Amino acid sequence: MREAIKQVFPYATHQLCAWHLHRNACEKVKNSRFLNDFKKLIYANVSVEEFQVMWGDMVARYNLSSNSWVDQTYELRNLWALAYLRDQFFGQIRTTSQCEGIKSLIKAYVRKKDTLLEFINNIETFVSHYRNNERVAEFNSKYTDPVLVTSSPTLEDFAAKTFTHNMFQEVRKEIEGACAMNTELVIQDGGKLYFKCNSFGVPEIDHVVEFDRVGGMLCECLWFENRGIPCMHIFACLKHQHVEVIPECLVCKRWTKNAKSDFMKSSVDDPSDFDKVLKCRLGVLGAECSRLMDVSCKNSSDFVKAMNDVVNTITKLQKRGENPHNDNLDNDYIVDPLVVKSKGTPKKNSKFNQRRRCSNCGVIGHYNKSCPNVPGRIPKEPVDDDTEKNISSHLDILTKRKRHDSMKNQQKMEKDRNIGGGTTPTS
């Protein structure tokens, strides 16, 4: 799997799971204080030089210089330490907790003894539950307004209207941290400004921010490159320059409220994959229809207008679908096939549908048995087919009736014989 990932994603950066790394530390080093310091060092947003100094102090403090596991872990520091991964974007996924959470949720619905039908039904229930959680989160993001609590209400309000509910909580923490930052303009080079920021009470740790309204902003902490949200140092510079909105270059689209709809809209006209285009169209149309239902059902007049518009649109599209020569339709539009004649000779009328001729004289209207042209036969009046059928059916009824009467008389005679002593009763 590792070799396959290298071939398919040659430029991908891999990261060790922080949760598994901490669990291995608990098994290899039996020291609670070391475990706490080691966990802090995993997530420490510091430079490489500062990380090396902190690691050396921690190893010396707990006398672990001869521990083989500690040495091996330090050799792999570029795969787990945030100091070496600050310029890589992982979508805020540092552990396998998301995968483990999905597995635990599946276990609540699926059992080992389930039949195939039960398994499919349970998986569908699980998927619907998972999608319902997504709808709830999407509803909270779009239709709830958080209370503004920071000293930068304009930036906070813009972040609340732009980011999802969960990501807004992360952005708010950075805005709150910017309120306790000291900002100083160091250099001005044309349109670029260079600021030096430090936290209140910690003047010895500075972060330089490159401020450019057109080309973008860059901070030494590389928080935006790693997390996808602006850091407190950038917010401090925005506040220093009286900027009331977050620049577009600092807004990661995947964390916005319209990320899903914007992605689907960008894929609805992709000519390379028809199935993908169809699914994206269904998703976009379904999302817009959900918005229409939410807005139009609150008022009777809006509901009637929306209903009429929908019905008229459906009728118009159906009429277009009935016309296969409409140039406005897509090339992949499927219409009813043309009706063509089948292979082989056409079917002929059955001989049983024709009136039979007499085999003796060849005249239509009678048969050989009733042919008047046979020598020595008394001619009879011609009888058509319908009359002959009626006569034959009448004769069949009479024959059956006589047979039934004879059987009935025989059963009566047997009964009288038994009553007269023809048989000896048993005791």
C-alpha positions, -999 to 999 in steps of 0.1 A, spaced: 0 0 0 28 24 8 44 17 -26 11 22 -44 6 55 -26 40 67 -37 32 59 -73 -3 74 -74 5 104 -51 43 110 -56 42 145 -40 21 135 -10 34 141 25 26 114 51 22 120 88 22 95 117 -9 93 138 -4 114 169 -28 92 190 -9 60 182 24 77 188 13 88 222 0 53 230 33 38 220 50 63 243 28 51 272 39 15 266 76 22 262 82 49 288 65 45 321 66 82 332 35 104 333 54 137 333 74 126 302 42 117 285 26 151 291 57 169 279 60 146 249 23 153 239 29 190 241 60 187 220 40 169 193 16 198 188 41 226 196 39 253 169 76 263 171 105 265 147 129 236 141 156 251 162 133 256 191 120 221 188 155 206 189 163 226 221 130 216 237 136 179 228 172 179 243 160 195 275 132 169 279 155 139 273 180 152 297 154 161 324 140 125 324 174 108 317 162 90 286 194 94 264 199 56 264 163 47 256 162 30 222 126 39 215 132 76 223 162 76 198 141 59 171 112 83 176 135 113 173 149 99 140 113 100 126 106 135 139 99 149 104 68 126 103 51 136 136 65 169 149 44 199 139 77 219 138 87 199 107 51 198 92 40 234 96 42 241 58 20 211 49 -18 211 48 -35 180 63 -71 193 66 -68 194 105 -65 156 105 -36 145 128 -50 112 141 -71 83 128 -99 93 152 -122 101 123 -118 66 108 -121 50 142 -152 70 149 -168 57 117 -159 21 126 -174 24 161 -206 39 146 -208 10 121 -204 -15 149 -236 -1 165 -256 -11 134 -239 -42 121 -237 -76 138 -217 -107 130 -248 -129 126 -266 -106 103 -278 -120 70 -270 -103 37 -303 -86 36 -301 -74 72 -265 -62 66 -277 -41 36 -306 -26 55 -284 -18 85 -258 -1 63 -285 20 47 -297 30 81 -261 39 91 -256 60 60 -289 78 65 -279 86 101 -245 98 90 -260 121 64 -285 134 89 -256 145 111 -242 164 81 -276 180 74 -278 191 111 -243 206 109 -251 224 76 -284 238 91 -265 251 122 -240 268 99 -265 285 76 -294 294 99 -278 302 133 -260 334 142 -234 332 170 -231 359 196 -201 383 190 -178 383 220 -144 396 208 -132 432 207 -131 430 168 -168 426 160 -164 434 123 -139 407 117 -158 383 139 -191 390 121 -174 385 87 -160 352 99 -193 340 112 -210 347 79 -182 330 59 -170 300 77 -190 269 89 -201 267 125 -172 245 137 -145 263 118 -158 297 131 -150 285 166 -114 279 155 -112 313 138 -127 331 169 -99 317 191 -74 333 168 -93 366 168 -94 365 206 -56 359 207 -50 388 184 -66 411 210 -36 404 233 -9 409 207 15 438 204 21 448 168 49 470 155 57 481 120 93 472 112 98 477 74 78 492 45 90 480 11 68 494 -16 33 479 -12 45 454 14 46 459 51 65 439 76 52 437 112 67 422 143 41 406 166 45 393 202 21 382 228 15 404 259 39 394 286 62 374 263 82 400 244 111 377 237 92 356 211 85 375 179 67 366 147 73 385 115 43 390 93 45 400 56 14 422 49 4 427 13 -32 436 4 -28 424 -32 -3 395 -31 -14 380 2 0 376 37 25 353 52 34 347 88 65 329 102 43 305 122 28 291 89 -5 285 107 -25 293 76 -5 269 55 -10 241 80 -45 247 93 -62 267 65 -72 296 88 -55 329 96 -33 330 127 -36 355 155 -6 374 142 -23 381 109 -55 391 127 -34 415 148 -20 431 116 -55 434 101 -66 451 132 -36 474 132 -44 484 96 -81 488 103 -92 461 79 -128 450 86 -130 420 64 -108 390 59 -90 391 26 -101 365 0 -65 351 -1 -69 341 36 -102 323 32 -99 286 25 -129 276 4 -132 241 19 -140 257 53 -168 280 40 -205 275 41 -209 273 4 -180 249 -2 -202 219 -12 -225 239 -36 -195 258 -52 -177 225 -58 -208 209 -74 -214 240 -96 -178 239 -108 -182 202 -119 -216 203 -136 -201 209 -170 -171 186 -169 -172 168 -203 -147 141 -193 -170 122 -168 -207 121 -176 -216 101 -144 -198 127 -123 -217 155 -141 -250 138 -136 -244 133 -98 -233 169 -94 -263 182 -113 -286 161 -90 -268 174 -59 -269 211 -70 -306 209 -80 -315 190 -48 -298 217 -27 -315 245 -44 -349 227 -42 -344 223 -5 -338 261 -2 -369 267 -23 -390 245 0 -377 262 31 -385 296 18 -418 291 -1 -437 270 24 -438 297 50 -464 318 31 -494 306 12 -490 330 -18 -453 321 -21 -462 285 -20 -488 288 -47 -464 308 -70 -435 284 -64 -458 254 -71 -471 268 -103 -436 277 -115 -423 242 -107 -453 226 -125 -449 249 -156 -411 241 -157 -417 204 -155 -443 206 -183 -420 226 -205 -391 202 -200 -413 172 -207 -425 188 -240 -388 194 -249 -381 158 -242 -408 146 -266 -391 164 -295 -359 145 -304 -349 171 -330 -345 200 -305 -310 215 -310 -309 228 -274 -308 193 -259 -275 176 -249 -259 152 -273 -263 124 -248 -301 128 -246 -318 95 -251 -351 92 -270 -373 64 -280 -359 41 -308 -373 41 -343 -397 13 -352 -384 -9 -380 -397 -41 -397 -384 -73 -382 -362 -97 -402 -378 -126 -422 -409 -129 -444 -441 -112 -432 -466 -133 -415 -494 -149 -436 -530 -153 -426 -536 -187 -410 -555 -213 -431 -579 -218 -402 -592 -183 -408 -604 -193 -443 -637 -211 -451 -632 -247 -459 -642 -262 -493 -658 -295 -500 -632 -321 -509 -656 -337 -534 -668 -309 -555 -647 -279 -543 -677 -257 -535 -677 -235 -503 -705 -239 -479 -706 -277 -473 -683 -307 -466 -679 -341 -482 -703 -357 -458 -732 -334 -469 -721 -330 -505 -752 -333 -527 -731 -342 -558 -721 -377 -544 -739 -404 -565 -769 -420 -547 -770 -394 -519 -802 -374 -513 -793 -338 -516 -798 -317 -485 -802 -280 -480 -768 -262 -477 -758 -256 -441 -733 -228 -432 -705 -233 -407 -723 -214 -378 -754 -236 -382 -734 -267 -383 -715 -257 -351 -747 -251 -333 -762 -284 -343 -730 -303 -332 -730 -285 -298 -767 -293 -293 -761 -330 -300 -732 -331 -276 -755 -316 -249 -781 -343 -255 -755 -370 -254 -742 -359 -221 -777 -355 -206 -786 -391 -216 -754 -404 -201 -761 -385 -168 -797 -399 -166 -785 -435 -171 -759 -432 -144 -785 -417 -120 -810 -446 -126 -782 -471 -120 -773 -455 -87 -810 -456 -76 -813 -493 -84 -783 -500 -63 -797 -481 -34 -831 -499 -35 -813 -533 -36 -794 -524 -4 -825 -514 14 -843 -546 4 -818 -569 22 -794 -575 -6 -766 -569 19 -761 -580 54 -755 -552 79 -725 -555 101 -728 -552 139 
